[in-house]
């Protein structure tokens, strides 16, 4: 279970998460710190049950090598409404050229490993070996999804995340050539719209995400959406390979 840690004035500052999975293991997201924004709990493991419980409650893990697992729920939340995806003129030209081959779930392990490498030095990445192993388990259990971008059989871009019910929780993306990850996002959005998904959780704001149409959403509104769209769970059949959205 979670145990509050006391600050200098006796206020609850952080919650420690036990290694064993217990129902209602996480504190309410409103207990998250304001600085750093959204830090909620520390510790525990990345087993499947805990990860799924966290995502359903609006919580995600984010930490570096050598740290315990840190659990976050920022306010506001960065989200992408599916109809709000912004496709620039240059990206539209790339899509029309059909220079890439696109696949779903063909190379999940390769995608998550590539996302970890492009974040900087391997020792500094938050996509640790532990994270890669945990999300690969989610993939084999049918919850995690990857989109791959190929040129002549070479993996040049992609993204991965977690799909629960009708919400996609985006984790990371990478590009080895211009526009590759954006093309992956365009295909993902099309596939999600066809399956009546509600939105993509982008977690935290960045200028790059903003250029693609992501906007801030109050955490309370986001959590309410999760309560309505993450249960009951549905099984989704994802496309194999196609040319363009």
C-alpha positions, -999 to 999 in steps of 0.1 A, spaced: 0 0 0 10 36 -2 26 54 28 28 92 30 61 107 37 61 137 61 76 171 51 91 197 74 57 210 84 42 176 88 24 178 54 22 148 31 48 152 5 52 119 -13 37 84 -12 58 53 -11 44 24 -31 49 -12 -18 64 -38 -41 34 -60 -39 3 -51 -59 -27 -41 -37 -60 -27 -49 -62 11 -46 -24 11 -43 -20 47 -55 -31 79 -36 -56 102 -52 -40 122 -80 -50 154 -62 -22 146 -37 4 152 -64 30 178 -58 29 212 -76 67 213 -78 78 193 -95 45 193 -112 26 161 -108 51 140 -88 27 117 -68 45 86 -55 78 68 -54 88 31 -54 70 -1 -63 75 -22 -95 64 -20 -131 44 -52 -132 14 -54 -155 -13 -50 -129 2 -19 -114 9 -2 -147 -27 -8 -159 -41 5 -126 -19 36 -129 -29 45 -164 -66 41 -156 -62 66 -128 -42 91 -148 -8 82 -134 24 71 -153 60 62 -144 89 84 -154 123 81 -139 160 77 -148 185 49 -144 196 46 -108 164 61 -94 134 43 -78 102 43 -99 86 78 -98 49 81 -105 34 113 -120 1 129 -126 6 165 -138 -20 192 -139 -28 202 -166 -24 171 -188 -12 174 -224 -37 156 -247 -43 153 -284 -80 153 -295 -81 131 -326 -98 157 -348 -73 183 -338 -42 167 -353 -23 194 -372 -7 184 -405 16 210 -419 20 215 -457 54 198 -456 40 168 -438 11 166 -462 36 165 -491 55 137 -473 23 118 -469 13 122 -505 47 110 -517 41 77 -499 79 73 -494 74 52 -462 60 18 -455 39 17 -423 32 -12 -400 16 -18 -366 30 -42 -340 56 -56 -363 87 -45 -343 76 -34 -308 109 -42 -291 129 -25 -318 108 7 -315 110 10 -278 147 4 -279 152 31 -305 131 55 -285 155 49 -256 186 55 -277 175 88 -292 168 104 -258 205 109 -252 232 88 -236 219 54 -228 227 59 -191 205 90 -189 174 77 -207 141 73 -188 133 44 -211 154 21 -190 159 -17 -195 133 -21 -168 109 1 -186 115 -17 -219 109 -51 -203 77 -39 -186 62 -24 -217 72 -54 -238 52 -75 -214 22 -51 -218 27 -56 -256 25 -94 -253 -5 -90 -231 -23 -70 -258 -22 -36 -241 8 -19 -257 10 -8 -294 38 2 -318 37 19 -351 67 14 -373 80 35 -403 102 17 -428 123 26 -459 132 -5 -480 131 -28 -449 150 -4 -426 133 9 -395 135 47 -396 109 59 -372 80 50 -350 61 54 -317 47 32 -290 21 36 -262 -6 18 -242 -42 13 -254 -68 8 -227 -105 9 -236 -108 39 -259 -78 60 -247 -43 58 -261 -15 67 -237 14 79 -259 48 71 -245 75 80 -269 85 84 -306 116 85 -327 128 95 -361 160 87 -380 147 106 -411 126 138 -414 89 134 -407 91 97 -399 76 99 -364 50 124 -376 39 100 -403 36 73 -376 13 96 -356 -9 103 -386 -14 66 -391 -21 61 -354 -47 88 -353 -65 74 -383 -65 39 -368 -78 53 -334 -105 73 -351 -117 41 -370 -119 24 -336 -138 52 -319 -110 62 -295 -116 93 -274 -81 109 -273 -43 105 -271 -27 112 -238 6 130 -244 14 134 -207 35 166 -205 36 196 -227 63 203 -253 65 228 -282 68 198 -306 36 183 -294 18 217 -296 28 220 -332 10 187 -338 -22 199 -321 -18 188 -285 -33 211 -259 -35 212 -221 -65 197 -203 -73 201 -166 -64 170 -147 -99 166 -132 -114 166 -167 -88 141 -180 -94 117 -151 -132 120 -157 -126 109 -193 -105 80 -181 -133 68 -158 -157 69 -188 -135 55 -216 -110 31 -200 -137 6 -189 -149 -18 -200 -118 -28 -219 -122 -37 -256 -100 -58 -278 -88 -40 -309 -75 -55 -341 -48 -32 -356 -39 -29 -393 -8 -47 -405 7 -26 -433 -7 1 -455 6 30 -476 -10 62 -464 -37 76 -441 
